[in-house]
Amino acid sequence: MSVFASAAQLTEQHLQPDPDWWRGAVIYQIYPRSYQDSNGDGIGDLAGIRQRLHYIANLGADAIWISPFFPSPMKDFGYDVTDYRGVDPMFGSLEDFRVLVDDAHHLGLKVMIDLVMSHTSDQHPWFAESRSNRDNHKADWYVWADAKPDGSPPNNWLSIFGGSAWEWDSNRLQYYMHNFLTSQPDLNFHNPDVQNELLDMVHFWLELGVDGFRLDTINFYFHSQSLKDNPPLPPDQRNAKTAPAVNPYNYQDHLFDKSQPENVDFLKRFRAVLDEFPAAAAVGEVGDSQRDMEILAEYTAGNDRIHMCYAFDFLAPDPLTAEKVREVVEKFERGAPDGWSCWAFSNHDVVRHASRWGAFERDPERYLRVVAGILFTLRGSVSIYQGEELGLPEADISYEDLQDPYGIRFWPKFKGRDGARTPMVWSSNLPNGGFTTGKPWLPVPDIHRAMAVDTQQGRSGSIYAFYRDFLEFRRSNQALVKGTLTFIDTPDDVVAYIRDDGETKILCAFNLNHGPAEFETGLGLVRLNSPLDGEVGDDGVVRLKALGGFVGRVKS
């Protein structure tokens, strides 16, 4: 089955957009600095992305999510914005973006862009005006507070990037708040003018043709105006989901610096703007180690907030187990029965899951296939991070080559995010894996070049082939796209569930053990022709090979 729509189908889709397209969509994340360089400067760009859209469509994705390409000093590589309505010249121009959107739409791909609204760069004109004095038009556009009588910061809030969340400004003789780098001051969402300006910006991009947004740090928009200290967390409650274990950020219960109740009203205003466009959608990133599922439920409830959210449960260092899959999904289903999640195993901020989970697997390729099968059959939308479909492991970057300020700050216990951000590898024979003809902004590891696209396309049994085949299989079985999910009891190390769209019931089972497994279902099952190799007998017993899976239709 071709993933390309006919011209007639695309015309009808344009005239009658599907407002529900996001539900069950496969979203391919592009980190633009590292996807494809079109001009030899060693940095990926929008024209490079255009060159590779056919690859993404052929893989079977429904949409692309492009990480920030706005003008920026690049101290946090685009997540520090100086102009919300432009394109940084290193990536191209607004016209390049318009053409990219048109090309993507002609291939049937939706386009989502990354909005970083909780903070800006300290070089943004808004902040330059805000810090100039205490009574200018934008004096209250950022979070400012007086020092304590002894000159110390207003409270104990911490930055995710290390140290205090407050930085002294000698112009205003006040502290400003920054949840991330000191060069990323937080916007004051309690000011309605800030909200209005950001929502106007959202409208601007929707008018340019984007189909939706990924909202960075969605629960960081508001802070408590009380500026109360965050209480400490007992050591046994600390985890490394939101920040690495070496970061004292994990020592606090972040009750007052984020995840405030006022956020919901802003999300309703945001959704109202999206609803002016028939098929616009958004996915929010929730970073809260203690209350993530509670926040996901709150932010996705009903039809007037965010369409879908994701948390860090499957992005955390903990190994993927059958028990964990069931625990995380059931926690979400209980907390957000009418909500929708977007599941991801890797992204630009965490160690690639091929290394995080599979580094010590005896058969890493087989392991990556079975965990991909889980990702593609869970109830929810799916996010794939560039290179994941090749099975790329985390790159080992030397200290001298590091670019990420997060890694430089916590080296060597935490090496930062550069290992997941190295250039995409297209060719095993071309310099720099075919990414650039110049010097790449991060080195291309030899181990990645050996796994390049040209080594896997057309090769039966490759990770790429598995991803493409399974996504095609998923698309042809709508119960796997939008159906309900019900777990069934299984032996240890096996997770199984039934997807049901009201017409078809499909059993999905996965064995995360290095030995074979089988279990009685009590169901009449017909094996479906998925890329998985499990079998079912006439007795209804499902037989799974080591690190194997099974998908079968339940007989009516």
N, C-alpha and C positions, 0 to 999 in steps of 0.2 A: 504494500500500500504506500503510495507516494505521500510524503509530508507536504508537498506543494499543492496549494489550492488552485483551481482553474480561475481564469479571469472573471468568468461569470459568478463564481462563488465569492471571489474577493469583492466584486462590485456589490453583490447582495449583502455581504458582511459589512461593507462600508455604509450602505444605506440603512441597514438594520443591525446596528452593533449589538452584540450580546452583552448585556450588563452583568452576566454571571460568568464571563470568560475566565476570571481569576480563580474561581472555585475548582481546585484540582489542577490548575495550570502548572506546567514545568517551566521554571524561570531560570535562565542561565545568567549567572553573575559574571560581569566583565570588569576587571580592574584595568582601566584604560592605559595606565602607564606601562603595563606589561603584556598587552594583548598582541598588538601588531604595530610596528613602527613603519610609516610610509615614506619618511623623508630622510632617514639615516642619521637622525640626531640621538639615537639610543633610547628614545622615550616613545611609547605607544601613543596613538592619536586617533581621532575620530575617523579620518580617512582610512586608517588601518583597520578599524572595526568594520567599516563598510566592505573592505576586501574580503572579510571572513564571515559575512552574514550567511552566505550559502552553506558554509560549514555548520553553523549553528542550526539553521533550518533543517539540514539533512540529519543532524543528530536527533532531532525530534522535539526540540524545545518549542514552547508556545510564546515565550516572551524573553526579552533580555532586560537585565538590570545593569545599568552602567554606573559604577562608582563615580564620585564627584569629578567634574571636568571644569568647574567654575574658576574664574580668576582667583589666584591664591599665591602667597609667598612659599607655599609647599613645605612649611615647617612640619605639618602633619599630612603632607601629600594630598592636598585637596580638601581635607576635612577642616580646613581653616580658610573660610571664604572671605573674599574682599568685594565681590560683586555677584549677587544672586541672579542677575539677569544676563550674564555673559558667559563666554567660553574663554578659558585661558589660552593665549596664543600658542603655547606648546602643544595643545590638543587640536587647534584649528580655529574655526570661526562659527558664528551662529548659522551662517549659510551651510557650512559643513554639517552641522547638526540637523538642519532641516532636510538636507539630502539624505542623511543617514536614516532619519525617521521614515521618509518616503520609501527608500529602498527596503527597509525592514517590513513596512506594511505590505509592499508588493509581494514579499515572501511569506506573508501571513504571520509575521512576528509582531507582537506588541512591544512597546518600548517603555520601560520604567526607568526613572532617574533617581539618584540618591539625593535627598534633601537633608541638609545639616542645619536644622533650625534652632537648636538649643544654644548655639554659640557662633561667633564669627571669628575671623582673624583680628588681632589687635591693630592690623593695618587697614581694616575696613573704615571708610569715611565716617560711618556712624560712630565708631569708637573714638576716632580722632576728635570728633566734635564733643562726644560725651565726656571725655577726660579733660577737655580744655578748661572747664570751670564747673561750678555746681549749679549754675542757673541758666545754661543754654537750652535750646529746644530739645536736645537729645540727652540732657543730663540724667534722666531717669530711664534711659533705654537699656542700660546694663545694671548689674547688681552691685551696688556700692554700699559700703558700710564703714562707719567710724571705727578707729582702733579702740581697744580697751584702754583704760587709764594708764596701763603700763606700756602701751604702744604695741602690744601683741595683737594678733588677728582677732576678729570679732567672736569666733567660736572655734571648735575643734574639727570642723569639716575638712576632709582630705580629698586630694586630687587622685583620680585613677592613675595618672602618670607619675605619682609619687610626691610626697610632701604636702604642705598645706594647700587647701583650695582657695587661698586668699593671697593676692599679690599687692604690695604697697605701690601706690601711684603718687609721685612727688608733685604732680600738677594739682590734683584735688586734695592731697593730704588725706586720702582715704584708701581703703582696700577695695579691690574689685574681686569678684568671685570667678573662678575658673575650675570647672570639673575635670578639665584635661590639661593641656599645656598652659603655661603662664601666658603664652601668646594666643590663647583661645578664650577670651572673656565671655562669660555667660550673658545672654540676652535676658532682660527682665520681662517675662511674660505677664507679670501683674500689670504692666502698662498696656492699655488697649491699643495705643498707637503702634506698638511693636507687633501685636497680633495682626492688626489691619494691614500693615506693610507686608508682613510675611504671607498673608492670605492673598494679597494682590499679586505677589510673586508667584504663588501657586497657580493662580489664574493665568498669568503670563505664559507659563510653560504648557499648560493645558491648551491654550490657544495655539501654541506652536505645534501641537499634535501629539504630545506624549500621552500615553495610555494610563499612566499611574506613577506611583512613587514608592520608594523604599525610604522610610523615615528613620534616620539615624537617632539613636538614643532617645526614643520617643517618651520615655518616662522621666527624662531629665529637664523637661521644659520649665517646670515650676519649682521654686524652693519655698520653704516655710518662711514667711515674713517675720516670724518670731525670732529667727536665727538661734534657736535652741541648739545646744550641743547634742550630737548624736550619742546615744548610749553605747557602751562597749558590748561586744559579743563574747560570750564564753568561748574558750578555745575549741570545745567540741562542736560548736555551731559554725565555725568558720569554714568556708569552702572557697574553691578557686574558680567558680563559674564566671564571675564578672571580672575579676582581676587575678593575675598569677599569684601563686602561693607566697612568693617573696614580698608581696606588696602589703604594707600595713593597712591599706584600704579595707582589707578583709576583716580587720579587727573591730570594725564598727557596725552597728545596726543602723542603716541609713534611713532613719525615720523622717528627717527634716530637710535634707539637702536635695531630695528627689522624690518621685512617685507621690506627688501631692494630689488631693482630691480635685483641685481646680483644673487639673489636666483634662478631665472628662469634658468639661464645657468647651474648652478650646478644640478638642477633637470633634465635637459636634459641629462647631463652626467650620472646621476644616472639611468635614464630610459634606456639609452643605455646599461648599464650593465645588467639590468633586461631583456632586449630584447634578450640577448644572450641565455636566457632560455625560451622556448616556452610559458610557462604558468605562469610566475612569475608576481606578481601584488603587488601594494602598496597602502596604505591609509595614508594620512597625517592629523595630528592634527593641525588646524589653531587656534591660540590664538591671536585674535586682535579684540577688542570690537568695533572699529570704522569702520574697512574696511574688515570685515571677508568675506562677500560674494564677494566683489571685488577680494580678494586674492584667494578664492576658484575658481573663474572663471579663473583667470590668471594661477593658478597652474595646473588645469585640462584641459585646452584648448588643442585641437588637440590630436595627438597620440604620442607626444614626451616628455610628462611631467609626472605628477603623474596620476595614473588611477582614483583615487577618493580621496576626502578629507571630513573632517567633521569640523564643527564649534561648538560653544557653545550655539547656540540659544535654543536648546531643553535640554541643560544641565544647563541652568541658573535657578535662583530661581523663576522667574516669572511663575505663574500658566499656565498650558496648556489650551488654549481656542480654539474654532473653528476659531475665527478670527486670532489668532496667527499662527495656522497651515497653513492657507491659505497665510498669509503674508510672513512667512519664506520660504515656498516652492516656491511661485511665485517670491520672490526676488531672490532665487537661479536660478530658470528657466530663468528669465530675464538676470541675470548676467552671467550664464554659460549654454547657450542653448545646447551646445554639451558636457557639463561636466557631471560628475556623483558624487552624494553625497553618503555618508554612514551615515545613520541616527542612532542616539543612544539617549536614554532617561536617561541612567545611565552609570557610569563607576567608576573607582577606585579613581577618584579625586573629585567627587561631592556627595552631599547628595542623597541617593537613592530616586528615583522618587516616590516610594510608600509613603514616608514621605514628600518629597518636594511638591508634588501635592495632595496627597490623604489623608493627615493626618486628615483632617476635613470632609472627605466625610462620609455621613451617611451609605453608603454601599461600603466600600473600595474595597472589592473583585470585585464587579461589575464594579467599576470605573477602576480598574487595567485591567480588561478584555477589556473594550472599548478602553482604550488608547493603549493597545497592538494591538488591531485590526487596529488602525490608523498606528502604527509603521510598521506593516506587510503588509500594502497595499499602502504605499507611493512609489513613483518612486525613486529608489535608492537601495543600499545595506543596510543591517540591522546589527547592532551590539547589542548583548545581553550580559549584564554583569552578571557573575555568581551570582546565587541567585535571580536574577530578575524574573526568571521563577517560583519562589516559592512565589513571592510577598513580599519578605523580606523588612521590614522597616529599616530605619537608626537605628543602635544600639546606645544606650546612654552609652558612655564611661566616666568613672570618670576621673578626672584630674590625679589621682595616676596611672591609667592604660594607660595613653596616651603614644603613641610611636612617633606620627607624629610631627616633629619639627615645622611644619606650625601651627598646633593647639596649641602647647605649646607657640609659639610666640604670638598668638592673642587671647588666652583664656581670658575671657569666651565668648566674643561676637562671636568668630568664634572658633569652637571646632576642626577644622582640618578634616582630611580625614579618621581617624581611624574608624569612625562609619559606613563607607561603605566597610571597609576592614576586618571585623571580619570573622572568619572561616566559610566556607560552612558547612551547617548542613545536614547530611545524615540520621541520626537516632534520633528519639525522645527519645529512651530509653538508648542509649549508652552514656557514659561520653563524654562531649564536643561535643555532636551531632555526634559522630562517626568520627570527624575530626582527632583526635589524642588520643593516650593512655597516653601521657604526659601532661605537662602544656602548654596550647596554648599560642602563643606569644601575642594574644589579647583574652580577655574573650569572651565566647560564651553566648549570652543573652538567658534567658529562653524563651522569646517570639519567638526567632528564632527556638529553639529546637521544639517548638510546631508546627512549620510550616515545619519541616524537610521533606526531599524527601520521606521517608517511610510513612509519613502521607498523602501524596498527590498522589503518584503513584497509579493508579487503582481506584482513587476516582473521580467519575463523578462530574463535576462542580468545581474542584479545579483549582487554577491558573495554576499549572503545566499541567493539562489535557488540559486547554484552549490553552496554548502555543504549546503543542505537536500537538493537533488537527488542530490548525490554520496553523502551519508550514507545515503540511502534505497537507492541503487544498491549501495553497499558492503554493506549489511545483507542484500540479496537475493543476494549472491554470496559464499558462505562461504569460498571460497578466498582472498578478500581480507581476511577477518577472522582466520583461524587457519592459513592455509596456509603452507608453506615458501616461501623466496625464493631464487631463483638469478639472478644477473646474467648478461646476455648482452652481447657486445661490440657497440659502436655507434660512430657518428662522434662527433667532439668536440662537446661541449655537449648531447649526448643521453644520457640514462640510461634503461636498459630492464632489466626483470627479469620472471621468470615466477613467479607465485604458484600453488602446487599443494597441494590438500588431499587428494590421493589419488584423487579422483573427477573433478575438473575442473582444468585448467591454464589460467591466464589470463595473457596477455602485457600488461604495462603499459609504456608508453614515453612519455617527456617530453622536449620540446625547449626548452632554456633559451636558445636563440639568437633574435635578432631577425630572422633569415631562415629560410625553410623548410628542412626536412631530410628525408631519406629513407634507408632502409637495408633491406638484404635480410635476411630472417629464416630462410629455408629451411624455414619452417613453413606448414602450412595453417591459416589464421586466419579466424575469423568475427567481424566487428566487433560488439561489444556496445553496447547503447544507453545509454552513459554520457553525462554532460554534456560530454565532451571531443569535439573536432571532427576528430580524425585519421581517416585512411582506410587501407584495405589493398586491394591489387589481387589479382587471381587468381594473380599470380606470387609472392605472399607478401611483396611490398615494402610496408613501412609508410611512409606519407607524412604528415609532420607539418607543420602550419603554424607560422609564427613564434610562439614562446611557446605552443605547442599540445601536446596529448597524445592518446594512443590507448589504448584498452583492448579487447582481443579474446580470444575463446576459442580455444584451440589445438584443432584437429580431432583426434579420436582416430584 
